[in-house]
């Protein structure tokens, strides 16, 4: 009897411990998930496509007449069917279309080139088809970037810091076996991206745009003249002229929420965010975003409403990039907004115009000189929004932000990471660019641009270090009258390529499908009472689970990589322990009853 009582007590203790473990796991779920390797899923395409030690080989197999028709009608961005051979593996019935805005219309109007950027959608015609788990592949033509390295460099920095960002690699593109050109391949920010980074978590994805005016083509928008366009009922002049940024005295093209500043509790005030939805969202989803923006504006429960660590990493790389075609400048676009359980995250996009590529936009210290780009201020750098200001106002966050900047400069730039990237990239693409039949620049221009980029990046790293140390002012205002800036006037940034502004129309965002208007004067004949705010949505989730072939997903429960959502593993373990405890108790109770 004594033994039976002891066994019963032991079983009860085991069950109690199991219950406590389960409760603790729920309370400290995020900590346990991190210990298990994070919530994401290791996808096969990570190693198959985005191992940057080897270039991707892509052969587009397509009827010649269809190929020529697609190029001739590129501005319509219509999907065509093709077969695609990737590194020797054939994928049938893949959707392909040209993409872009400025680059697309510029190329369409240039009789000497058809070098468009492309999107490949593997499930466009075959439901659930993926490329080793990847649903969509973006192929960028490196328009306005003579170095062919700016965007790859920035994504390499994101990868170095472990930021939530697209994977990248270079791709040798052929059409029906004939070499077409070397492109930059990017993981599209859609369902496979979310699965890789966030696992089975049910988050929502948006791509906000400050002005969504349809396609620009040959002097009109979406094939419609400015004068004949009807405005939406809620049209406001601020959507054209920009919104005054009270803290900085500048303007932000972020009307209706794209600049992420809190306006009011009405979800209609943030229409440009919802118009840019990538996942299907509801009004309840929108309310969570607005609630988060309100609390962020009031500095309330910041870590509940923002993915602080990832956003700080994003800030560090983005500020290093001096990408004015974004919230860093006056344009509220070229980023993705991810929301999960009321917490907001920022995901990067579009960097071909980084590091001085915005000709005519001007730097913080006047003009678009190399000196201005090199010394671009690191504090309160986002002139297009106040969303990031909290990180300058809380010392703990500012110190962490500075630590990520220092990690980039001291470890990546001067510690060998940049050197390794630069040498590896040159070894991969130099000969391909030399023989590239569609490249926008000569091989000599490419080499000069690449050399200039190398020098510019090193000087940018030096300036950031000096700004952190205080020997160079770290705000725009303080830099105005400073004579301590690093002199980079010997560098000619124009050799690296740039996007010009002309005819009163600003650079239209090249990396996505919703162009932007300039904050400068509009054309004389522009009638703003007849503006149509057209909605261009791209990339709805396909039906089904979005995973494609489940054999393309790797579940790593050893902690060496990312794992299937840690909460599922955790609750499974708890359930097993509870069941084992119950079975243990019953077995021993029966045994001692017989005795």
C-alpha positions in Angstrom: 0.0 0.0 0.0 2.8 2.4 0.9 4.5 1.7 -2.5 1.2 2.3 -4.3 0.7 5.6 -2.5 4.2 6.7 -3.4 3.7 5.8 -7.1 0.5 7.8 -7.1 2.3 10.7 -5.7 5.1 10.5 -8.2 2.6 10.3 -11.1 0.8 13.4 -9.7 4.1 15.3 -9.5 4.9 14.4 -13.1 1.5 15.6 -14.3 1.9 18.8 -12.3 5.3 19.4 -13.8 4.0 18.8 -17.3 1.1 21.3 -16.7 3.6 23.9 -15.4 5.8 23.3 -18.4 2.9 23.9 -20.8 1.8 27.0 -19.0 5.4 28.4 -19.0 5.8 27.6 -22.7 2.6 29.6 -23.5 3.8 32.5 -21.4 7.3 32.5 -22.8 6.4 31.3 -26.3 8.6 33.7 -28.2 11.6 32.9 -26.1 11.1 29.2 -26.6 10.5 29.6 -30.3 13.8 31.5 -30.6 15.6 28.7 -28.8 14.2 26.1 -31.2 15.4 28.1 -34.2 12.7 30.7 -34.9 9.2 30.4 -36.3 10.1 30.1 -40.0 10.6 27.2 -42.3 13.7 26.2 -44.2 12.8 26.1 -47.9 14.6 24.1 -50.5 14.9 27.0 -52.9 17.2 28.8 -50.4 20.1 26.5 -51.3 18.9 25.6 -54.8 18.5 29.1 -56.1 20.0 31.6 -53.7 23.4 30.1 -52.9 25.4 33.2 -54.1 28.6 31.3 -54.7 27.1 30.1 -58.0 25.0 32.1 -60.5 21.6 30.8 -61.5 21.2 29.6 -65.1 17.7 30.4 -66.5 16.6 29.5 -70.0 13.2 30.8 -71.1 11.6 28.4 -73.6 8.9 30.3 -75.4 7.3 30.5 -78.8 9.2 33.2 -80.7 6.0 34.9 -81.8 4.7 35.0 -78.2 8.1 36.4 -76.9 8.0 39.2 -79.5 4.4 40.0 -78.8 5.1 40.2 -75.0 8.0 42.6 -75.6 5.9 44.7 -78.0 3.1 45.0 -75.5 5.3 45.2 -72.4 3.5 48.2 -70.9 0.3 46.1 -70.5 2.2 43.8 -68.2 0.2 40.8 -69.4 1.3 37.3 -68.4 2.4 34.9 -71.1 3.0 31.2 -70.8 6.4 29.7 -71.1 8.6 26.8 -70.0 11.6 27.6 -67.8 14.8 25.6 -67.4 16.5 26.6 -64.1 19.9 25.0 -63.4 19.0 22.1 -65.7 15.5 21.5 -64.2 12.5 22.2 -66.4 9.3 23.8 -65.1 6.3 23.8 -67.5 3.6 26.3 -68.0 5.1 29.2 -66.0 3.7 32.7 -66.2 6.1 35.5 -67.3 5.5 39.2 -67.8 7.6 42.4 -68.0 7.6 44.6 -64.8 8.6 48.1 -63.7 7.5 51.6 -64.2 10.1 54.1 -65.1 12.3 51.4 -66.6 9.4 49.8 -68.3 8.1 52.9 -70.0 11.6 54.2 -70.8 12.5 50.9 -72.5 9.2 50.8 -74.3 9.9 54.2 -75.7 13.5 53.3 -76.6 13.9 51.7 -80.0 17.3 50.4 -79.2 16.5 48.0 -76.2 14.0 45.5 -75.0 15.8 44.7 -71.8 12.8 44.6 -69.5 12.7 43.3 -65.9 10.5 40.3 -65.5 8.3 38.4 -63.1 8.0 34.7 -63.2 4.9 33.2 -61.5 5.2 29.4 -61.2 1.5 28.9 -60.2 0.0 31.3 -62.8 -1.2 28.4 -65.0 -0.6 25.4 -62.8 -2.3 25.5 -59.4 0.2 25.0 -56.5 3.3 24.7 -58.8 6.4 26.1 -57.2 10.1 26.2 -58.0 11.6 24.2 -55.1 8.9 25.9 -52.9 9.2 29.4 -54.4 6.0 30.8 -55.9 7.3 33.9 -57.7 10.8 34.9 -58.9 11.6 38.6 -59.8 14.3 39.2 -62.4 15.6 42.8 -62.3 17.4 44.3 -65.2 19.6 46.7 -63.1 18.2 49.7 -64.9 19.9 53.0 -64.0 22.7 51.1 -62.2 25.9 50.8 -64.2 27.5 48.9 -61.3 24.9 46.1 -61.5 25.7 45.7 -57.8 23.8 48.3 -55.7 20.7 46.3 -55.1 22.7 43.0 -54.5 25.0 44.8 -52.1 22.1 46.1 -50.0 20.4 42.7 -49.8 23.7 41.2 -48.9 23.9 43.6 -45.9 20.4 42.6 -44.9 21.4 39.0 -45.0 24.5 39.7 -43.0 22.4 41.2 -40.2 19.8 38.5 -40.3 17.0 40.8 -41.3 13.7 39.7 -42.8 14.5 40.4 -46.4 14.3 38.8 -49.9 17.0 36.4 -50.9 19.1 37.3 -53.9 21.4 35.9 -56.6 22.6 36.7 -60.0 21.0 35.0 -63.0 22.3 34.3 -66.5 19.2 34.7 -68.7 18.8 32.9 -72.0 15.8 32.9 -74.4 15.4 29.7 -76.3 19.0 28.9 -75.6 20.4 32.3 -76.8 22.1 34.5 -74.1 19.9 37.5 -73.2 21.7 39.1 -70.3 22.8 38.9 -66.6 20.0 39.9 -64.2 19.5 40.1 -60.4 17.1 37.4 -59.2 15.1 38.2 -56.1 12.7 36.2 -53.9 9.3 37.9 -54.3 7.7 39.1 -51.1 4.7 36.9 -51.2 3.5 33.6 -49.8 6.7 31.6 -50.0 8.6 34.6 -48.4 6.2 34.7 -45.6 6.3 30.9 -45.1 10.1 31.0 -45.0 10.3 33.9 -42.5 7.1 33.4 -40.4 6.1 29.8 -40.8 2.4 29.1 -40.2 1.7 32.4 -38.5 -1.3 34.1 -40.0 0.1 37.5 -40.8 -1.1 40.1 -43.4 1.1 41.8 -46.0 0.7 45.2 -47.6 2.7 47.3 -50.1 1.6 50.9 -49.4 2.0 53.6 -52.1 1.8 57.3 -51.5 0.1 57.9 -54.9 -1.5 55.1 -57.0 -2.2 56.6 -60.4 -2.0 53.6 -62.7 0.5 53.2 -65.4 2.4 56.0 -67.0 2.9 55.5 -70.7 4.1 58.1 -73.1 3.0 61.2 -71.2 -0.3 59.9 -69.8 -1.4 57.6 -67.0 -2.7 54.2 -67.8 -3.4 55.4 -71.3 -5.5 58.3 -70.1 -4.7 62.0 -70.4 -4.3 64.0 -67.2 -7.1 66.4 -68.3 -9.7 63.7 -68.8 -9.3 61.9 -65.5 -12.0 62.0 -62.9 -10.9 62.4 -59.2 -12.1 60.1 -56.4 -14.7 61.6 -54.1 -12.2 61.8 -51.2 -9.4 63.3 -53.3 -7.3 65.8 -51.5 -4.7 68.2 -52.8 -2.3 66.9 -50.2 -2.1 63.7 -52.2 -0.4 65.6 -55.0 1.5 68.3 -53.2 2.6 66.2 -50.3 2.0 66.4 -46.6 4.0 68.8 -44.5 6.4 67.0 -42.1 6.1 69.1 -39.0 9.3 67.8 -37.3 11.6 68.2 -40.3 9.9 71.0 -42.3 9.9 68.8 -45.3 7.2 67.1 -47.3 6.1 63.5 -47.5 4.2 62.0 -50.4 2.4 59.9 -47.9 -1.2 60.9 -48.1 -3.8 58.4 -46.7 -1.5 56.4 -44.6 1.4 55.3 -46.8 3.9 57.3 -44.6 2.7 55.3 -41.6 2.0 58.4 -39.5 -1.1 58.1 -37.3 -4.0 60.3 -38.6 -7.1 59.2 -36.7 -9.0 56.0 -35.8 -11.0 55.9 -39.1 -9.6 53.1 -41.3 -10.7 55.1 -44.4 -7.9 57.6 -43.6 -5.3 54.9 -44.5 -6.7 53.8 -47.9 -3.4 53.7 -49.6 -2.2 50.9 -47.2 -5.3 48.8 -47.9 -5.1 49.4 -51.6 -1.7 47.9 -51.5 -2.8 44.6 -49.9 -0.9 41.5 -51.0 -2.9 39.1 -48.8 -6.6 39.2 -48.6 -7.5 41.4 -45.7 -10.6 42.6 -43.8 -11.7 45.7 -41.9 -10.8 43.9 -38.6 -7.2 43.4 -40.0 -7.1 47.1 -40.9 -8.2 48.1 -37.4 -5.3 46.2 -35.9 -2.9 48.2 -38.1 -4.5 51.5 -37.2 -4.4 50.6 -33.5 -0.7 49.8 -33.8 0.0 53.1 -35.6 -1.8 55.0 -32.8 0.1 53.3 -30.0 3.4 53.8 -31.9 2.7 57.5 -32.3 2.0 57.7 -28.5 5.1 55.6 -27.7 2.9 53.1 -25.9 3.9 49.4 -25.6 6.3 49.8 -28.5 7.6 46.2 -28.4 4.0 44.9 -28.6 3.2 46.9 -31.7 6.5 46.9 -33.5 9.0 44.1 -34.3 11.7 46.3 -32.8 14.8 44.2 -33.4 14.0 43.6 -37.1 13.0 47.2 -37.8 16.3 48.4 -36.2 18.2 46.1 -38.5 16.1 47.4 -41.4 16.9 51.0 -40.3 20.6 50.4 -40.2 20.9 49.0 -43.7 18.4 51.3 -45.2 20.1 54.4 -43.8 23.5 53.1 -45.0 21.9 52.7 -48.5 20.9 56.4 -48.8 18.0 55.3 -50.9 16.0 58.5 -51.5 13.4 56.6 -53.5 11.7 55.6 -50.3 10.6 56.8 -46.8 14.2 57.9 -46.4 13.4 60.6 -48.9 10.0 62.2 -49.4 8.4 59.2 -51.1 6.2 56.9 -49.0 6.8 53.7 -51.0 9.2 50.9 -51.7 8.6 48.9 -48.6 6.3 46.2 -47.4 4.3 46.4 -44.2 3.7 43.1 -42.4 1.3 42.7 -39.5 0.8 39.7 -37.3 -1.3 39.8 -34.1 -1.2 43.6 -34.1 2.5 43.9 -34.4 4.0 45.7 -37.4 7.2 44.9 -39.3 8.9 46.7 -42.2 10.3 44.7 -45.1 12.7 46.2 -47.7 12.2 46.5 -51.5 13.9 48.2 -54.5 17.5 49.5 -54.2 18.7 50.0 -57.8 18.6 53.8 -57.1 20.5 53.6 -53.8 23.9 55.4 -53.1 23.4 58.5 -55.2 21.1 57.1 -57.9 18.4 59.7 -57.5 19.7 62.5 -59.8 18.1 65.8 -59.1 16.6 64.7 -55.8 19.3 66.5 -53.8 21.2 65.4 -50.7 20.9 66.7 -47.2 23.9 69.0 -47.7 22.7 70.3 -51.1 22.9 68.9 -54.6 23.5 65.3 -55.3 27.2 65.2 -54.8 29.2 62.3 -53.5 30.0 64.3 -50.4 26.3 64.6 -49.6 25.7 60.9 -50.2 28.7 59.8 -48.1 27.7 62.0 -45.2 24.0 61.5 -45.2 22.8 61.9 -41.6 22.0 58.8 -39.6 19.8 60.4 -36.9 16.1 61.2 -37.8 17.1 60.0 -41.3 13.5 59.2 -42.5 12.3 62.5 -43.7 9.2 61.0 -45.2 7.7 59.7 -41.9 7.8 60.0 -38.1 7.2 56.2 -37.7 10.9 55.6 -36.9 11.4 58.6 -34.5 10.8 56.5 -31.4 14.1 54.8 -32.0 15.9 58.1 -31.8 14.1 59.1 -28.6 14.6 56.0 -26.5 18.2 55.6 -25.6 18.1 51.8 -25.5 16.8 51.6 -29.0 19.2 54.3 -30.3 22.1 52.4 -28.8 20.9 49.1 -30.5 20.5 51.0 -33.8 24.0 52.3 -33.5 25.3 48.9 -32.7 23.8 47.5 -36.0 25.4 50.4 -37.9 28.7 49.6 -36.3 28.3 46.0 -37.1 27.9 46.9 -40.8 30.8 49.3 -40.8 33.4 47.6 -38.6 32.5 43.9 -39.4 31.0 44.0 -42.9 32.7 47.0 -44.6 36.1 46.9 -42.9 36.1 43.3 -41.6 36.0 41.5 -44.9 32.3 41.1 -45.7 32.1 43.8 -48.3 35.5 42.7 -49.8 34.2 39.1 -50.1 30.9 40.3 -51.7 32.7 42.6 -54.1 35.3 40.1 -55.3 32.8 37.2 -55.5 30.3 39.3 -57.5 33.0 40.6 -59.9 34.2 37.1 -60.5 30.7 35.9 -61.3 29.4 38.7 -63.5 32.4 40.5 -65.2 32.6 38.2 -68.1 28.8 37.9 -68.4 28.5 41.7 -68.6 31.4 41.9 -71.1 29.4 39.7 -73.5 25.9 40.8 -72.4 24.0 41.7 -75.6 21.4 43.8 -73.9 23.4 45.6 -71.2 22.6 49.4 -70.8 26.3 50.4 -70.5 29.6 49.5 -72.1 31.9 47.1 -70.3 34.4 50.0 -69.7 31.5 52.0 -68.1 30.7 49.1 -65.9 34.2 48.7 -64.6 34.5 52.4 -63.9 31.1 52.3 -62.1 32.1 49.3 -60.0 35.4 50.9 -59.0 33.5 54.1 -57.9 31.0 52.0 -55.9 33.8 50.4 -54.0 35.3 53.7 -53.0 31.9 55.2 -52.1 30.9 52.4 -49.8 34.2 52.6 -47.9 33.8 56.4 -47.4 30.1 55.9 -46.4 31.2 53.5 -43.7 33.9 55.9 -42.5 31.3 58.8 -42.2 28.8 56.6 -40.3 31.5 55.6 -37.8 32.5 59.3 -37.4 28.8 60.3 -36.9 28.4 57.6 -34.2 31.6 58.8 -32.5 30.5 62.5 -32.7 33.3 63.9 -34.9 30.7 64.4 -37.7 27.2 65.7 -36.8 24.6 63.0 -37.1 21.6 65.2 -38.0 20.7 67.1 -41.1 20.4 70.4 -39.4 23.8 70.1 -37.6 25.5 69.1 -40.8 24.4 72.2 -42.7 27.1 74.4 -41.1 29.7 71.7 -40.4 33.2 71.7 -41.9 34.0 68.2 -40.6 32.3 66.2 -43.3 34.3 63.7 -45.3 35.2 65.2 -48.7 34.1 62.9 -51.5 34.0 65.5 -54.2 36.7 63.5 -56.2 34.1 60.8 -56.9 31.7 61.3 -59.8 28.5 59.4 -58.9 27.0 59.9 -62.3 29.3 57.1 -63.7 27.3 54.7 -61.5 24.1 55.5 -63.3 21.1 57.5 -62.1 17.4 58.3 -62.6 16.7 61.7 -64.0 13.8 64.0 -63.2 12.3 65.9 -66.0 9.1 67.5 -67.3 7.9 68.1 -63.7 7.4 64.3 -63.2 9.4 62.6 -60.5 11.1 59.2 -60.8 8.4 56.7 -61.0 9.1 53.8 -58.7 11.0 51.2 -60.8 10.7 48.3 -58.5 7.0 47.9 -58.3 3.8 48.5 -60.2 2.4 51.7 -58.7 4.1 54.9 -59.9 4.5 58.1 -57.9 4.1 61.8 -58.7 6.7 64.4 -58.0 6.4 66.8 -55.1 7.6 69.5 -57.4 5.4 71.5 -59.8 3.0 69.6 -61.9 2.8 70.2 -65.7 1.1 73.5 -66.6 -1.9 71.8 -68.2 -2.4 69.4 -65.3 -6.0 69.6 -63.9 -5.9 68.2 -60.4 -9.7 68.3 -60.3 -9.7 65.5 -62.8 -7.3 63.0 -61.2 -8.3 59.4 -60.9 -6.7 57.4 -58.1 -6.6 54.0 -59.7 -6.0 50.9 -57.7 -3.3 48.5 -59.0 -3.1 45.4 -56.9 -0.6 42.7 -57.7 0.2 39.3 -56.3 -2.9 37.9 -54.6 -2.3 34.6 -52.8 -3.1 31.6 -55.0 -5.8 29.2 -53.8 -4.7 26.4 -51.6 -2.1 26.3 -48.9 0.5 28.2 -50.9 3.2 25.8 -50.1 3.4 24.0 -53.4 4.9 20.6 -53.2 5.4 19.7 -49.5 8.6 17.8 -50.3 10.1 21.2 -51.0 9.9 22.1 -47.3 12.5 21.1 -44.8 11.6 20.8 -41.2 14.6 21.3 -39.0 13.9 20.6 -35.3 17.5 20.4 -34.3 17.8 24.2 -33.8 20.4 24.5 -36.6 18.1 26.4 -38.8 14.6 27.8 -38.8 11.8 25.4 -37.7 8.1 24.9 -38.3 6.3 27.3 -36.1 7.8 26.7 -32.7 4.4 26.9 -30.9 3.2 23.7 -32.7 6.3 21.8 -31.7 6.0 23.2 -28.2 2.4 22.2 -27.7 3.0 18.8 -29.2 5.8 18.1 -26.7 3.6 19.3 -23.8 0.8 17.0 -25.0 3.1 14.0 -25.2 4.4 14.6 -21.6 0.9 14.9 -20.3 -0.3 11.7 -22.0 2.8 9.9 -20.8 2.2 11.0 -17.2 -1.4 9.8 -17.3 -0.5 6.4 -18.8 2.3 6.0 -16.3 -0.1 6.7 -13.4 -2.7 4.3 -14.7 -0.3 1.4 -15.3 1.2 1.6 -11.8 -2.2 1.9 -10.2 -3.4 -1.2 -11.9 -0.2 -3.1 -11.0 -0.4 -2.3 -7.3 -4.1 -3.1 -7.2 -3.2 -6.7 -8.3 -0.6 -6.8 -5.6 
